[in-house]
Every structure is written in structure tokens, then in C-alpha cells.
Amino acid sequence: MNERSVRVRVPATSANLGPGFDALGIACTIYNEMTLTLTPEPGLNIVARGEGAAYIPTDARNIVWKSIQYLLQRADCMDEFRGAKIRMSNRIPLSRGLGSSATAIVAGLTAANAIVGNPFSRHDLLQLATDIEGHPDNVAPAIYGGFTVNTVTDNYVECFSFLPRILIHFVVMVPDFYLSTKSARQVLPSEVPMKDAIFNISHASMLTAALARGSERHLENAFEDALHQNYRAPLIPGMFDVFAAAKKAGAYGAVLSGAGPCLIAFVPEHRNCTEEVAAAMRKAFRAHDVDARPLHLHLDTKGARILRRKDSLVRG
Ligand code: HSE
């Protein structure tokens, strides 16, 4: 058996979208790329470049490599491929709430699946990725693209992906500090009042319906949340002030992106106010001594895909 290579591109994601904690997500137009070569000989050679490269383990602890092994085991190909060369070109900010760990998992699974002849469907990959990540709201949009609604029933994951009927520009503010998902989950209570659960079910449903049908007026309050953002606010100085500034400058709403610390504002394309929203959010952060830089993104509609050589944006 010879060595085999593929190159894969995976989009960033923003999970929760306010009320859809652990359930809703979107794919965004900023990408990590990876070239994977599986070899019959044992040995691991990982090189990471770009965002957060210095913090990415290049040994057996690497999450891409763990995901590759997870897939090879299930495909019964562990004996065929014992080693790997992994070249990562990263543009997605690390540990900031833009799904960089989900991207790594999805890149590993998608690339390994392609090399062994695609025995697993996209839905199978979603199940495997959720097993690894623990919740589906980042891995699902990374795999499918679009706006995704995700459920887990007795460990069985389902994803409904669609393209909203409203053109929305995402202004993502990236603060100059990291926050691990683990610490942002530790501050959450294990139980919540029934009224907060009802609040989120109704708002997440409204958000999904408004985007699916293209009803702008129903987005007015649809990004509100009672399940996680209040508890996480102390970890992100000025969070609610930044949300208010974004809305005042013309956004439908703004929320914590995933577990943070990035904040994401949803801005109607037709209002032509994306620069104003970014400036207002930055100023509000600054008032709390936080430096943040904006990313201007749109919805990725394709999700993870294998690249042909000519498609590649960056060289690994
Ligand atoms: N739903 C997750 C959270 C996303 O908010 O903790 C981060 O992985």
C-alpha cells in the first residue's frame, strides 16, 4: 500500500446564535486548510502555520490526528495506514469561539474518509465528530455549511441545514484574549428555571422561522438568550454594552459566538452599515479596556470539502 494525500478546506463556525445553546450554528467564510498524507509506515509529522500555530500540539495529542485515528479505527484501516504527515494552514482564530477545534476534528475526519474511499456519509461524519466534540452545534455547520439546526436524541445526532432567505453580514469582534470552551462551560449552572427554558425555546424557534422565511421584523428580539450569556458575561468585559452598541448602529442583534470570547453581530446587507457596527462594537469594547479587531464574514454555503490542487487558497 502506498501513501495517499488529500487537501481539505473547512469553514469557521459560530454556535448558539444567542438562544440556540448547543443546538444552532452557522458556517462562516473564513477557512482552515489541511493537507493529509497517510503512510503505511508509522510516524507522525505535523506542521501548523498561521493562526495560533505556536499553541497547536504537533504530537499524538493533536486533535486532527486523534480524529483521523478515530475514523481509521471505525473503517478498519488502522493496519493499512500507521502514520501521517499533516500540514495545517490556519486562518481561523484559535480558542475565540469560532469553532477552531470543530474545524480540526472535521478536517481530520473528512480527509481520512476521502483517503480510505469515503465509506462514511456526511451524516456518519457528523455522528463521529459529535462523539469527539461532545455537542453538534459547531461540527454540524463545519460539515454541511449554511444555518444548521442540530438535535441529539439518545446520542443519535440529526442536522437540518438551510440557507436563510435574508442576506446577513456577520461582524465578528475578536478580542485580544483567549477563552477555553471548558472554562466557559464551567460557569454554567447544571439546572435552569423553567421560565428560562421556555424563553430560549421560543426565541430559538422564532430565529429559525424568521431566517427560513425571510421575515426581518421577527428578528428584532430573536437573538435574545437566557440560558448561557448572563453566566458568561463576567468572562467577557463589556459584553452587553457591545451588544447594545451593535444594535444601535444597525444590527438585528449581537450575541456571544459559541463559548466566546468573540462577539458576533448580524447586520442586514441592505442597511449598508457594517463599518459603523464594527466601529461601535470596537469602541464599546475599548471602554472596558478590551482591544478587539473586526472580521467581516458571510455565510459559507458548502461546508467542508476536498480541494483539487487549483482550488487551494493557501499552500501548506
Ligand atoms: N455550544 C457550545 C458552548 C459551543 O456554548 O459551550 C462551544 O463549543
Residues whose N, C-alpha, C, O or C-beta is under 5 A from the ligand:
A	BS01	HSE	A15 F21 D22 D137 T181 R185 G258 A259
